[in-house]
Amino acid sequence: MSDGPRISTPAWREVDRLAALERYAIMDTAPEQEFDDLVRVAAQVCGAPIALVSLLDDERQWFKAALGVDVKQTPRDIAFCAHAIQQRDVFMVEDATKDARFAENPLVTGDAGLRFYAGQPLETPDGLPLGTLCVLDTEPRSLTPEQRFALKTLARQVASQLELRKALAQQKSSEERHRRILESAIDYGIISMDLAGLISSWNEGAHRILGWTEPEMRGRSCEVFFTPEDRATNVPEIEMGAALTHGRGSDERWHLRKDGSRFWASGEMMPLTDQQGEPIGFLKILRDRTDFKNAQTALQASEATAERDRQLLTSELEHRVKNTLALAQAIVGQSLRTATTPAGARDAIEMRLVALGRAHDILTKSNWAAAPVASIVAAATAIHGAEPDRIEAEGPDLKINARAAVGVSMALHELFTNATKYGALSNDAGKVRVEWSVSGEGDSAVFQLSWRETGGPPVTPPSRKGFGTRLIQASLSGDNNHKSDISYASSGVVWISTAPLRLIKED
């Protein structure tokens, strides 16, 4: 009796293979015509009565598609496919009764009466075998070279179908996440248009600020929300020309709402470019700053005895607006620089501006004096729709100043975004722990904020340091006393940021 050909030790680890199988989220799913068709073709080409798409987890082999058998799964310890995935080529057993590995196998000695098996591993792009495409028979036999080639070709088609299925699922998940983010971006009107100024997209923030819905505005000229006096002096064309010539066109003026009322807009217009850097349209971002404008006007009309208070208030308001616009400009500029498509640029900008807006909302409740760390963490969690039982947040009742609050909010947004796409929140098992603490006393007291991911897929360090990483590392303070370290251990991303408490605590 033969022991069969010797199989070399695979180059992959079982823990990595099982993690890959989990990422495809295919076990125990409903039948799909694409896979059923491929097993039928495999059976016809190989002249076999049984054909399977078999996937192996740690306990069983489960059949995504099956022809010629009634069962949906068998224990892994009796699966021929468990042997087949150990090699990269077609694994073939011509007569199982003469092979010592299978002669006493229940699938051979029992009612199934299997004799012949040929299986080709289904490999991921990383070379990890998820299972096999296999054909079986109750009579001893072999495959011709042409049939072996056909089986390998069909297995590649099954693997491609698995990749397509996973990509579509990820796209659906990403679209749902973007939909939630777009619905949350209500503080900023974000409008894209072509080179002629005709509107191509209009977010929920624009709807709330200006009154028109996206279907009402798509295809119309942006001139509709400029005032008659600005249209008469060609302000829309001047703004677009400045965007093309200088990279941005300032937008600090009155605009019209759908109901005819006016509001004071504060924002900018920037060019959208293709991959070759050629302009293909414009992106306009604005906020309703009517309250600020009215307050400024009222202050300007106040009596001379209130001059000092007016100057202080105006200076503070202008400082905050300038800081907000400066950060928004940096977000827009860096996002445009790294995005490959106009839609990608818009999504990246909106996601970051939502995080900035949430930080401002928290600060507004305390007149921009300080914000509780717990509220900042809760707001970042809410934006990304993370499940509460997967986020652990712990720390003392502590408020930090406005500058640190905005920085922490932006850093947590980038960490949540990366965790949702690639890290602990990209699967069903991962968790994130956010912890903050204070050590020491007096002027030597130190604030520490940490982020730890566990249970996610293996981590791979990024190939370059992007804008998101810079936002994370600049979270608490801009001076040399602030330290920010991020590590990419295979078990999960860890970020620890520290700063003297006196620099970031409530003023």
C-alpha positions as CSV (number, residue, x, y, z in Angstrom):
1,M,0.0,0.0,0.0
2,S,1.3,3.4,-1.0
3,D,1.9,6.3,1.5
4,G,1.4,8.8,-1.3
5,P,3.8,11.4,-2.4
6,R,5.5,13.3,0.3
7,I,4.2,16.9,0.8
8,S,6.6,19.6,1.8
9,T,5.9,21.9,4.8
10,P,3.9,24.9,3.5
11,A,5.3,28.4,3.6
12,W,2.3,29.9,5.4
13,R,1.0,29.7,8.9
14,E,-2.4,28.2,9.8
15,V,-3.2,31.2,12.0
16,D,-2.7,33.5,9.0
17,R,-4.7,31.2,6.7
18,L,-7.7,31.2,9.2
19,A,-7.5,35.0,9.6
20,A,-7.6,35.4,5.8
21,L,-10.7,33.0,5.6
22,E,-12.5,35.1,8.2
23,R,-11.8,38.3,6.2
24,Y,-13.7,36.9,3.2
25,A,-16.8,36.4,5.4
26,I,-18.0,33.5,3.2
27,M,-18.5,30.5,5.5
28,D,-22.1,29.4,5.9
29,T,-23.4,31.9,3.3
30,A,-26.2,31.1,0.9
31,P,-25.5,29.4,-2.5
32,E,-24.4,31.7,-5.3
33,Q,-24.9,30.9,-9.0
34,E,-21.4,31.9,-10.0
35,F,-19.8,29.2,-7.8
36,D,-22.5,26.6,-8.7
37,D,-21.7,27.1,-12.4
38,L,-18.0,26.6,-11.9
39,V,-18.4,23.3,-10.0
40,R,-20.7,22.1,-12.8
41,V,-18.1,23.0,-15.4
42,A,-15.3,21.2,-13.4
43,A,-17.4,18.0,-13.2
44,Q,-18.1,18.1,-16.9
45,V,-14.5,18.8,-18.0
46,C,-13.1,16.1,-15.6
47,G,-15.8,13.6,-16.3
48,A,-16.5,13.3,-12.5
49,P,-19.8,12.7,-10.8
50,I,-18.9,14.9,-7.8
51,A,-17.4,18.4,-7.7
52,L,-17.0,20.9,-4.8
53,V,-15.9,24.3,-3.8
54,S,-14.6,23.3,-0.3
55,L,-13.5,25.9,2.3
56,L,-11.6,24.8,5.5
57,D,-11.8,26.4,8.9
58,D,-10.2,25.0,12.0
59,E,-12.8,22.2,12.5
60,R,-14.6,21.4,9.2
61,Q,-14.6,21.6,5.5
62,W,-17.7,23.5,4.3
63,F,-19.0,23.4,0.7
64,K,-19.8,26.8,-0.8
65,A,-20.9,24.9,-4.0
66,A,-21.5,21.2,-4.4
67,L,-22.5,18.8,-7.2
68,G,-23.2,15.1,-6.6
69,V,-23.4,15.2,-2.7
70,D,-26.2,16.1,-0.3
71,V,-24.2,17.1,2.8
72,K,-23.0,20.7,3.3
73,Q,-19.9,19.9,5.4
74,T,-17.7,17.2,6.9
75,P,-15.2,17.1,9.8
76,R,-11.8,18.5,8.7
77,D,-9.9,15.5,10.1
78,I,-11.3,13.3,7.4
79,A,-11.2,15.9,4.5
80,F,-9.0,15.1,1.5
81,C,-8.9,18.9,1.0
82,A,-7.0,19.3,4.2
83,H,-4.1,17.5,2.5
84,A,-4.6,19.3,-0.8
85,I,-4.0,22.7,0.6
86,Q,-0.6,21.7,1.8
87,Q,0.7,22.0,-1.8
88,R,0.2,24.5,-4.6
89,D,-0.3,22.1,-7.5
90,V,-3.2,19.7,-8.2
91,F,-3.3,17.1,-5.4
92,M,-4.5,13.7,-6.8
93,V,-5.4,10.4,-5.2
94,E,-6.1,7.8,-7.9
95,D,-7.3,5.0,-5.6
96,A,-7.8,5.8,-2.0
97,T,-8.0,2.2,-1.0
98,K,-4.3,1.8,-1.9
99,D,-3.2,5.0,-0.2
100,A,-2.3,4.5,3.5
101,R,-3.4,8.1,4.3
102,F,-7.0,7.4,3.2
103,A,-7.6,3.6,3.1
104,E,-9.3,3.7,6.5
105,N,-11.1,7.1,6.0
106,P,-14.8,6.9,6.6
107,L,-15.4,8.6,3.3
108,V,-13.7,5.6,1.7
109,T,-14.9,2.8,3.8
110,G,-18.5,4.1,4.4
111,D,-21.5,4.7,2.2
112,A,-19.8,7.4,0.2
113,G,-17.3,4.9,-1.2
114,L,-14.9,7.5,-2.5
115,R,-11.9,6.2,-4.5
116,F,-10.7,9.1,-6.6
117,Y,-9.9,12.7,-5.6
118,A,-8.2,15.7,-7.4
119,G,-8.2,19.1,-5.8
120,Q,-6.5,22.5,-6.7
121,P,-6.0,24.9,-3.8
122,L,-7.9,28.2,-3.9
123,E,-5.2,30.8,-3.0
124,T,-5.5,34.4,-1.9
125,P,-3.2,37.0,-3.6
126,D,-0.9,36.5,-0.6
127,G,-0.7,32.8,-1.4
128,L,-2.9,31.6,1.5
129,P,-5.1,28.6,0.6
130,L,-8.7,29.0,1.7
131,G,-9.8,25.6,0.4
132,T,-10.0,23.8,-2.9
133,L,-11.9,23.3,-6.1
134,C,-12.0,19.5,-6.3
135,V,-13.6,16.6,-8.3
136,L,-14.3,13.1,-6.8
137,D,-15.4,9.7,-8.1
138,T,-16.4,6.3,-6.6
139,E,-14.2,4.5,-9.2
140,P,-10.3,4.6,-9.3
141,R,-9.1,6.8,-12.1
142,S,-6.7,9.7,-13.0
143,L,-6.8,13.0,-14.8
144,T,-5.3,13.7,-18.2
145,P,-2.8,16.6,-18.5
146,E,-5.6,18.6,-20.2
147,Q,-8.0,18.0,-17.4
148,R,-5.4,19.0,-14.8
149,F,-4.9,22.2,-16.6
150,A,-8.6,22.9,-16.8
151,L,-9.0,22.2,-13.1
152,K,-6.2,24.7,-12.2
153,T,-7.7,27.3,-14.5
154,L,-11.2,26.9,-13.0
155,A,-9.7,27.1,-9.5
156,R,-8.2,30.5,-10.4
157,Q,-11.7,31.6,-11.6
158,V,-13.2,30.5,-8.2
159,A,-10.4,32.4,-6.4
160,S,-11.1,35.5,-8.6
161,Q,-14.8,35.2,-7.7
162,L,-13.9,35.1,-4.0
163,E,-11.9,38.3,-4.4
164,L,-14.7,40.0,-6.3
165,R,-17.2,39.0,-3.7
166,K,-15.0,40.4,-0.9
167,A,-14.3,43.6,-2.8
168,L,-18.0,44.2,-3.4
169,A,-18.7,43.6,0.3
170,Q,-16.0,46.1,1.3
171,Q,-17.3,48.6,-1.2
172,K,-20.8,48.3,0.3
173,S,-19.5,48.8,3.8
174,S,-17.4,51.8,2.7
175,E,-20.4,53.4,1.0
176,E,-22.5,52.9,4.0
177,R,-19.8,54.5,6.2
178,H,-19.5,57.4,3.8
179,R,-23.2,57.8,3.8
180,R,-23.3,58.1,7.6
181,I,-20.5,60.6,7.5
182,L,-22.0,62.7,4.7
183,E,-25.3,62.9,6.6
184,S,-23.3,64.1,9.6
185,A,-21.5,66.9,7.7
186,I,-24.0,69.5,8.4
187,D,-21.8,72.4,9.6
188,Y,-20.2,72.8,6.2
189,G,-21.7,73.3,2.7
190,I,-19.5,71.3,0.4
191,I,-20.3,71.8,-3.3
192,S,-18.5,70.4,-6.4
193,M,-19.0,71.9,-9.9
194,D,-17.5,71.6,-13.4
195,L,-15.3,74.3,-15.0
196,A,-18.4,76.2,-16.2
197,G,-19.7,76.5,-12.6
198,L,-22.5,73.9,-13.1
199,I,-23.1,72.0,-9.8
200,S,-22.4,68.2,-9.8
201,S,-22.8,67.4,-6.1
202,W,-24.3,69.1,-3.1
203,N,-24.0,67.7,0.4
204,E,-26.5,67.7,3.3
205,G,-24.7,70.7,4.9
206,A,-25.3,72.7,1.7
207,H,-29.0,71.7,1.8
208,R,-29.3,72.8,5.4
209,I,-27.5,76.1,4.9
210,L,-28.9,77.2,1.5
211,G,-32.2,75.4,1.4
212,W,-32.0,73.6,-1.9
213,T,-31.7,69.8,-2.1
214,E,-29.1,68.1,-4.3
215,P,-31.6,67.0,-7.0
216,E,-32.8,70.6,-7.2
217,M,-29.3,72.0,-7.7
218,R,-27.5,69.3,-9.8
219,G,-26.8,70.8,-13.2
220,R,-27.6,74.4,-12.2
221,S,-25.2,77.3,-12.2
222,C,-23.6,78.3,-8.9
223,E,-24.7,81.8,-9.6
224,V,-28.1,81.0,-8.2
225,F,-26.9,81.5,-4.6
226,F,-24.9,84.6,-5.3
227,T,-26.6,88.0,-4.7
228,P,-27.7,90.1,-7.7
229,E,-25.1,92.7,-7.0
230,D,-22.3,90.1,-7.0
231,R,-23.6,88.5,-10.2
232,A,-23.7,92.0,-11.8
233,T,-20.0,92.4,-11.0
234,N,-19.0,88.9,-12.1
235,V,-18.0,87.7,-8.6
236,P,-18.6,84.0,-9.4
237,E,-16.3,84.1,-12.4
238,I,-13.7,86.1,-10.4
239,E,-13.8,83.5,-7.6
240,M,-13.3,80.6,-10.0
241,G,-10.5,82.5,-11.8
242,A,-8.7,83.1,-8.5
243,A,-9.1,79.4,-7.7
244,L,-7.5,78.4,-11.0
245,T,-4.7,81.1,-10.8
246,H,-3.8,81.1,-7.1
247,G,-5.2,77.7,-5.9
248,R,-8.1,79.2,-4.0
249,G,-10.7,81.9,-4.2
250,S,-11.9,83.7,-1.1
251,D,-15.6,83.6,-0.3
252,E,-16.4,86.1,2.5
253,R,-19.7,87.7,1.4
254,W,-23.5,87.6,1.6
255,H,-25.2,84.7,-0.2
256,L,-28.8,83.9,-1.0
257,R,-30.9,81.0,0.4
258,K,-33.7,79.3,-1.5
259,D,-36.3,81.4,0.3
260,G,-34.6,84.6,-0.8
261,S,-33.1,85.4,2.6
262,R,-29.4,86.3,2.9
263,F,-26.6,84.8,5.1
264,W,-23.0,85.6,5.5
265,A,-20.8,82.9,4.0
266,S,-17.2,82.2,5.1
267,G,-15.3,79.8,3.0
268,E,-13.2,79.2,-0.2
269,M,-13.3,77.8,-3.7
270,M,-10.5,75.4,-4.8
271,P,-9.8,73.7,-8.1
272,L,-10.4,70.0,-8.6
273,T,-7.8,68.3,-10.8
274,D,-7.4,65.0,-12.5
275,Q,-4.4,62.6,-12.0
276,Q,-2.4,64.6,-14.5
277,G,-3.0,67.8,-12.5
278,E,-5.3,69.4,-15.1
279,P,-8.3,71.3,-13.7
280,I,-11.6,69.5,-14.2
281,G,-13.9,71.5,-11.8
282,F,-14.1,73.3,-8.5
283,L,-14.8,72.5,-4.9
284,K,-16.6,75.1,-2.8
285,I,-16.7,74.9,1.0
286,L,-18.6,77.4,3.1
287,R,-20.1,77.9,6.6
288,D,-23.0,80.1,7.7
289,R,-21.3,82.9,9.8
290,T,-24.3,85.2,9.9
291,D,-24.2,85.3,13.7
292,F,-20.6,86.3,13.7
293,K,-21.2,89.0,11.0
294,N,-24.2,90.4,12.9
295,A,-22.2,90.4,16.2
296,Q,-19.3,92.2,14.4
297,T,-21.7,94.7,12.9
298,A,-23.4,95.3,16.3
299,L,-20.0,95.8,18.0
300,Q,-19.0,98.3,15.3
301,A,-22.1,100.3,16.1
302,S,-21.6,100.2,19.9
303,E,-20.8,103.3,21.9
304,A,-17.2,104.5,22.4
305,T,-17.4,103.4,26.1
306,A,-17.6,99.7,24.9
307,E,-14.7,100.1,22.5
308,R,-12.2,98.0,24.5
309,D,-14.7,95.2,25.0
310,R,-15.6,95.3,21.3
311,Q,-12.0,95.0,20.2
312,L,-11.4,92.1,22.6
313,L,-14.5,90.2,21.4
314,T,-13.8,90.9,17.7
315,S,-10.2,89.9,18.0
316,E,-11.2,86.6,19.7
317,L,-13.9,85.9,17.1
318,E,-11.5,86.6,14.2
319,H,-8.8,84.6,15.8
320,R,-11.1,81.6,16.2
321,V,-12.4,81.9,12.6
322,K,-8.9,82.3,11.2
323,N,-7.7,79.3,13.1
324,T,-10.7,77.3,12.0
325,L,-10.2,78.3,8.3
326,A,-6.4,77.7,8.5
327,L,-7.0,74.2,9.8
328,A,-9.8,73.6,7.2
329,Q,-7.5,74.9,4.5
330,A,-4.7,72.5,5.6
331,I,-7.2,69.6,5.7
332,V,-8.5,70.5,2.2
333,G,-5.0,71.1,0.7
334,Q,-3.5,67.9,2.0
335,S,-6.6,65.8,1.2
336,L,-6.6,67.1,-2.4
337,R,-2.9,66.4,-2.7
338,T,-3.3,62.7,-1.7
339,A,-6.6,61.9,-3.3
340,T,-6.7,60.2,-6.7
341,T,-10.3,61.2,-7.7
342,P,-12.6,64.2,-7.1
343,A,-15.0,61.9,-5.2
344,G,-12.1,60.6,-3.1
345,A,-11.1,64.2,-2.3
346,R,-14.6,65.2,-1.4
347,D,-15.1,62.1,0.9
348,A,-11.7,62.6,2.7
349,I,-12.4,66.4,3.2
350,E,-15.9,65.8,4.5
351,M,-14.8,63.1,6.9
352,R,-12.2,65.4,8.5
353,L,-14.4,68.5,8.5
354,V,-17.1,66.5,10.4
355,A,-14.5,65.6,13.1
356,L,-13.5,69.3,13.3
357,G,-17.1,70.4,13.5
358,R,-17.8,68.0,16.4
359,A,-14.8,69.4,18.3
360,H,-16.1,72.9,17.8
361,D,-19.6,71.9,19.0
362,I,-18.2,70.5,22.2
363,L,-16.1,73.7,22.8
364,T,-19.0,76.0,22.0
365,K,-20.9,74.5,25.0
366,S,-18.2,75.9,27.3
367,N,-17.6,79.2,25.4
368,W,-14.5,77.8,23.9
369,A,-12.8,77.5,27.3
370,A,-12.3,73.8,27.5
371,A,-13.7,70.4,26.6
372,P,-14.0,67.1,28.6
373,V,-11.8,64.4,27.2
374,A,-14.6,61.9,27.6
375,S,-16.9,64.0,25.4
376,I,-14.2,64.2,22.7
377,V,-13.8,60.4,22.7
378,A,-17.6,59.9,22.6
379,A,-18.0,62.3,19.7
380,A,-15.3,60.5,17.7
381,T,-16.9,57.1,18.4
382,A,-20.3,58.4,17.3
383,I,-19.1,59.8,13.9
384,H,-17.8,56.4,12.8
385,G,-20.7,54.4,14.1
386,A,-18.5,52.1,16.2
387,E,-20.3,49.5,18.3
388,P,-20.1,50.6,22.0
389,D,-19.0,47.2,23.2
390,R,-16.0,47.3,21.0
391,I,-14.7,50.7,22.3
392,E,-13.3,50.9,25.8
393,A,-12.8,54.4,27.1
394,E,-11.4,55.1,30.6
395,G,-9.9,58.1,32.3
396,P,-10.5,60.8,35.0
397,D,-13.0,63.7,34.7
398,L,-10.6,66.1,32.9
399,K,-11.1,69.1,30.7
400,I,-8.4,70.2,28.2
401,N,-8.1,73.6,26.4
402,A,-9.5,74.4,23.0
403,R,-6.2,73.9,21.1
404,A,-5.6,70.4,22.6
405,A,-9.3,69.5,22.2
406,V,-9.2,70.1,18.5
407,G,-5.9,68.2,18.1
408,V,-7.1,65.2,20.0
409,S,-10.4,65.1,18.1
410,M,-8.6,65.2,14.7
411,A,-6.1,62.5,15.9
412,L,-8.9,60.2,17.1
413,H,-10.7,60.7,13.8
414,E,-7.7,59.5,11.8
415,L,-7.2,56.6,14.2
416,F,-10.8,55.5,13.9
417,T,-10.8,55.9,10.1
418,N,-7.6,53.7,9.8
419,A,-9.0,51.1,12.3
420,T,-12.3,50.9,10.4
421,K,-10.5,50.4,7.1
422,Y,-7.6,48.3,8.0
423,G,-7.3,47.7,11.8
424,A,-9.2,46.3,14.7
425,L,-12.6,47.7,13.6
426,S,-12.3,46.2,10.1
427,N,-13.5,42.7,11.3
428,D,-16.1,41.5,13.8
429,A,-13.7,40.6,16.7
430,G,-11.3,43.6,17.1
431,K,-11.5,46.1,19.9
432,V,-10.1,49.5,20.7
433,R,-9.1,50.9,24.1
434,V,-8.7,54.6,24.6
435,E,-7.2,55.6,28.0
436,W,-6.1,58.9,29.5
437,S,-4.4,59.7,32.8
438,V,-2.5,62.3,34.8
439,S,0.7,61.5,36.7
440,G,2.7,63.7,39.0
441,E,1.7,66.9,40.7
442,G,2.0,70.7,40.2
443,D,4.0,72.0,37.2
444,S,5.5,68.5,36.7
445,A,2.2,66.8,36.2
446,V,2.0,64.9,32.8
447,F,-1.1,64.1,30.8
448,Q,-1.1,60.9,28.8
449,L,-3.5,59.7,26.1
450,S,-3.2,56.2,24.6
451,W,-4.9,54.2,21.8
452,R,-4.5,50.4,21.6
453,E,-6.0,48.1,19.1
454,T,-6.4,44.3,19.6
455,G,-8.1,41.5,17.8
456,G,-7.7,43.0,14.3
457,P,-5.9,41.6,11.3
458,P,-2.1,41.6,11.3
459,V,-0.7,45.1,11.0
460,T,1.6,46.3,8.3
461,P,3.4,49.6,8.8
462,P,2.6,52.2,6.2
463,S,5.0,52.8,3.4
464,R,5.0,56.6,3.8
465,K,4.0,59.2,6.4
466,G,0.8,60.7,5.2
467,F,-1.3,63.7,6.3
468,G,-3.3,61.6,8.7
469,T,-0.2,60.4,10.5
470,R,1.0,64.0,10.9
471,L,-2.4,65.0,12.4
472,I,-2.1,62.2,14.9
473,Q,1.5,63.1,15.9
474,A,0.6,66.9,16.3
475,S,-2.4,66.1,18.5
476,L,-1.7,67.8,21.8
477,S,0.7,70.7,21.4
478,G,3.1,72.2,19.0
479,D,6.1,72.6,21.3
480,N,9.0,70.3,22.1
481,N,7.5,69.1,25.4
482,H,4.9,67.1,23.6
483,K,5.7,63.5,22.6
484,S,3.7,61.4,20.3
485,D,4.6,57.8,19.4
486,I,2.8,55.4,17.1
487,S,3.9,51.8,16.6
488,Y,2.6,49.2,14.2
489,A,3.0,45.9,16.1
490,S,1.5,42.9,14.3
491,S,-1.0,42.6,17.1
492,G,-2.4,46.1,16.6
493,V,-1.7,49.8,16.3
494,V,-0.6,51.5,19.5
495,W,-0.4,55.3,19.9
496,I,0.7,57.1,23.0
497,S,0.8,60.9,23.3
498,T,2.0,62.8,26.4
499,A,2.3,66.5,27.2
500,P,2.8,68.6,30.4
501,L,-0.6,69.1,31.9
502,R,0.0,72.8,32.4
503,L,0.1,73.2,28.6
504,I,-3.1,71.5,27.7
505,K,-5.4,71.8,30.8
506,E,-8.4,74.0,31.1
507,D,-7.4,77.7,31.0
